[in-house]
Amino acid sequence: MAIIYQGDAEIEIGSTSIALNCNNVTIELGYETGDATVMGDTGRKMVKTLESVTVTATVFLEYGASSVEALIYAEVGAGDTTLVILPSSGAAAAGNPEFTITNCMIATYSPVSTTVGDLSTMTLTATAGTWVRATS
């Protein structure tokens, strides 16, 4: 197993890359669980139910008509946002899986986050939707 040096992940909202405005991105994928325990079982039995998705990214703020802030603003509350994320900026492959999250929700955002002497950033958080992992 090769250990991966991360530093050039790709993140797209729709088909627009915001990678040059991000300095970290995290995806949490999984399933909610349902209790399938029946009479006579001596322990709980769980089954997967709905897919679970959470994406967080730290985005450097910029403003303007075609800025990342304007792009995110347009998606807040829509509930049908598509995100595409790869660990590295190259093509999808076994060593660089592509995760496509569809119909996710960016419920809130913080368009002003300022500290004297620091670069202004915001945290992008998207939840819900469905996900697919592709290697080609």
N, C-alpha and C positions, 0 to 999 in steps of 0.2 A: 504494500500500500504506500502510495506517495503522499506525503503531506503537502498541502496546498498553501501557497502564499497568496493571500487575498489582497487585492488592491485596485482592481479595475472591474468591479461588478457592473453589469448592465441593468438598468431599470427603465422601463418605458411605461408611460401612461397613454393608453391607446397605442398609437404608433410613434409617439414623440419621446425620444430619449431625454431623461433628466439626469443621467449619470454624471455629467460634468458639474452639476449643482449639488450632488450628494456626497457625503463622506462616510455613510454607513447605511446598510439596509439589512433587515432581519425578516425572515419568513418563518412563521410557525404554522405547520400543516398537521392535520390529524382528523379525527372523527369524534363527534359526541358519542356518548355511550348510552345504551338502553339496558335495563335490567331484564334479563331473560330467565331469571331464577324460577323454577317450578317446584311444586310440592314434592317433597322427598329429597331435594338437593341438600347437601350438607355445607355448601358454600355458594356464594353468589356467582352467577354466570352473566357475563356482560357481552353484548354484541355491539358492533359499530352501527351508528345510525347516520346522521347528517354530517357532511364534511364540515370541518372547522378550519378557518383561515384567519390569520392576523399578520399583517405586514406593517413594519415600522421603518421609517427612513428619516435621517436627519438631512434637511435640505437647506442650502445656503439661500437666503432670501435675495431676490432681485425683483424689481417692479417694472412694469411696462406692458404694452399691448400684447406682446408675444412672449412674456416672461414665464418662468416656472410658476410663480405665484398666481398669475392669471390663469394658467392651465389648471392648477389645482383648484382654484376658486370655482372654475366652471364645472368641476366634478363633485364639489361638496353637496351632499344630499341626494345626488342622482340615483345611487343604488345600482347602476349598471356599468360601472367603471371596469375596464380591463387593464390589468397590470401584467407585464412580462418581465421576469427577472432571471438573470443568469449569474453564476458566481464569477465569471470572467467575460470580457467583452467579445470573445470569439464566438464562432458558430456553436450551436447546440451539438453536443457529442456526449459519449459515455462519461468522459472526464469533465464535462461542462454542461450539466443538465439545465434545460430551460423549464421554468415554472410559469405557467400561464394561469392567472387568476381572473375569472370572469364574473361579472355581476357582483363585484364587491362594493362596499359602501365606505366612502370617506365622509364620516358623519360631521366632523368638526375640523377646523384648522386654526392656526394662530398666525395671522398675517403680519403681526407686529410683535417682535421679540427682540428687545434691544438691551444691551449692556455696554456701558462706556468702555471703549478699547477692544471690544470683541467683535468678531464677524457675526452678523445677525443670521440666525438659523430658525427653522421651525421644524417640528416633528410631524411628519406625515404618518397617519395611522389609518389603515384600511382593514375592514373586517367583513366577514361573511363571504358569500359567493361560493364558487366551486373552483377546483384546481386540477391541473393536468401537468404531469412531469413528462418531458420529452427529451430524448437523447439523439435526435437527428432532425 
